[in-house]
Amino acid sequence: MPVQAITPDYVGDIKDRIENFNGNQVVYVGWDHHLMFCAAFAYPLPPETPFRTLLEEVMPEGFSLHPEWEKIDWSTATWMLDSKPFAPQLDVALKDQGIGHKSLLRFQTPELKGYQNAGV
């Protein structure tokens, strides 16, 4: 969502431009209905990163703190990319699946409703 300045002559230096991430792009990932995490995690990743690497090597760093992480059945998980349904291809690069700088990936786990069902 673009931010609108309250004065028409405002000029600012945008710090989160992709050029400032040394070849990486920021990808946000959130786990819906799991309130242990107040916001999506932000990961700086090369655009060529395969989705499998994000899922198996990057995401566990933060999400595995949740007691339900190990119970996820990835075959039933559903995904949203920038508010649209998304079907990840595990061995395809993020950029080749339309995951760009500051994209938001959200996943839902229908069989898990958060610690002690807190996300219901």
C-alpha positions as CSV (number, residue, x, y, z in Angstrom):
1,M,0.0,0.0,0.0
2,P,1.6,3.3,-1.0
3,V,2.0,6.0,1.6
4,Q,0.7,9.4,0.9
5,A,2.6,12.4,2.3
6,I,0.5,15.1,4.0
7,T,2.3,17.8,2.1
8,P,2.5,17.9,-1.7
9,D,6.2,18.9,-1.7
10,Y,7.5,16.2,0.5
11,V,10.6,14.4,-0.8
12,G,12.1,11.5,1.0
13,D,14.8,8.9,0.4
14,I,13.2,5.5,0.1
15,K,15.4,3.1,2.2
16,D,13.8,-0.2,1.3
17,R,14.3,0.0,-2.5
18,I,15.5,-3.3,-3.9
19,E,18.8,-1.7,-4.9
20,N,19.6,-1.4,-1.2
21,F,19.6,-5.1,-0.5
22,N,22.8,-6.2,-2.3
23,G,21.1,-8.5,-4.8
24,N,18.4,-9.8,-2.4
25,Q,14.8,-9.0,-2.3
26,V,12.6,-8.8,0.9
27,V,10.0,-11.5,1.1
28,Y,7.4,-11.4,3.9
29,V,6.0,-14.7,5.1
30,G,3.1,-15.0,7.6
31,W,1.3,-18.0,9.1
32,D,-2.4,-17.1,9.4
33,H,-4.3,-17.8,12.7
34,H,-1.1,-18.4,14.6
35,L,-1.0,-15.5,17.0
36,M,2.3,-16.3,18.5
37,F,3.7,-14.3,15.6
38,C,2.3,-10.7,15.6
39,A,3.5,-10.0,12.0
40,A,4.9,-11.7,9.0
41,F,8.7,-12.5,9.1
42,A,10.8,-10.5,6.6
43,Y,13.5,-12.5,4.8
44,P,16.1,-11.0,2.5
45,L,16.6,-13.6,-0.2
46,P,18.1,-13.8,-3.7
47,P,15.3,-13.8,-6.3
48,E,16.8,-17.1,-7.6
49,T,16.1,-18.9,-4.4
50,P,14.0,-22.0,-5.0
51,F,10.7,-22.1,-3.0
52,R,11.9,-25.4,-1.5
53,T,14.8,-23.5,0.1
54,L,12.5,-20.9,1.6
55,L,10.2,-23.6,3.0
56,E,12.7,-26.1,4.3
57,E,15.7,-24.0,5.2
58,V,14.6,-20.4,5.8
59,M,11.1,-20.5,7.3
60,P,12.0,-23.0,10.1
61,E,14.4,-20.4,11.6
62,G,11.5,-18.3,12.9
63,F,8.4,-20.5,12.6
64,S,9.8,-23.6,14.3
65,L,9.5,-21.8,17.6
66,H,5.8,-22.5,17.4
67,P,4.8,-25.8,19.1
68,E,2.6,-26.7,16.0
69,W,5.3,-26.2,13.4
70,E,6.3,-29.9,13.3
71,K,2.6,-30.9,13.0
72,I,2.1,-29.1,9.7
73,D,0.9,-31.3,6.8
74,W,2.2,-29.3,3.9
75,S,0.0,-31.2,1.5
76,T,-3.0,-29.5,3.0
77,A,-1.5,-26.0,3.5
78,T,-2.9,-23.3,1.3
79,W,-1.0,-20.2,0.2
80,M,-1.7,-16.6,-0.7
81,L,0.7,-14.4,-2.6
82,D,0.0,-10.7,-2.3
83,S,-3.7,-11.4,-1.4
84,K,-4.3,-13.9,-4.3
85,P,-4.4,-17.7,-4.1
86,F,-1.0,-19.2,-4.9
87,A,0.3,-22.7,-5.6
88,P,4.0,-22.8,-4.9
89,Q,6.3,-24.8,-7.1
90,L,9.0,-26.2,-4.8
91,D,11.9,-26.3,-7.3
92,V,11.2,-23.0,-9.1
93,A,12.8,-19.7,-8.2
94,L,10.9,-17.2,-6.2
95,K,11.2,-14.6,-9.0
96,D,9.9,-17.1,-11.6
97,Q,6.7,-17.6,-9.5
98,G,5.9,-13.9,-9.3
99,I,7.4,-13.5,-5.8
100,G,9.0,-10.1,-5.9
101,H,10.6,-7.5,-3.6
102,K,8.3,-6.9,-0.6
103,S,5.8,-9.6,-1.7
104,L,3.7,-11.1,1.1
105,L,3.3,-14.8,1.3
106,R,0.7,-16.1,3.7
107,F,0.0,-19.8,4.5
108,Q,-2.9,-21.4,6.2
109,T,-2.9,-24.8,7.9
110,P,-6.5,-26.0,8.0
111,E,-5.8,-28.8,10.5
112,L,-4.0,-26.4,13.0
113,K,-5.7,-23.5,14.6
114,G,-2.9,-22.0,16.7
115,Y,-1.5,-22.9,20.1
116,Q,-4.5,-24.2,22.2
117,N,-6.8,-23.1,19.3
118,A,-5.9,-19.4,20.0
119,G,-6.3,-18.6,16.2
120,V,-9.9,-19.8,15.9
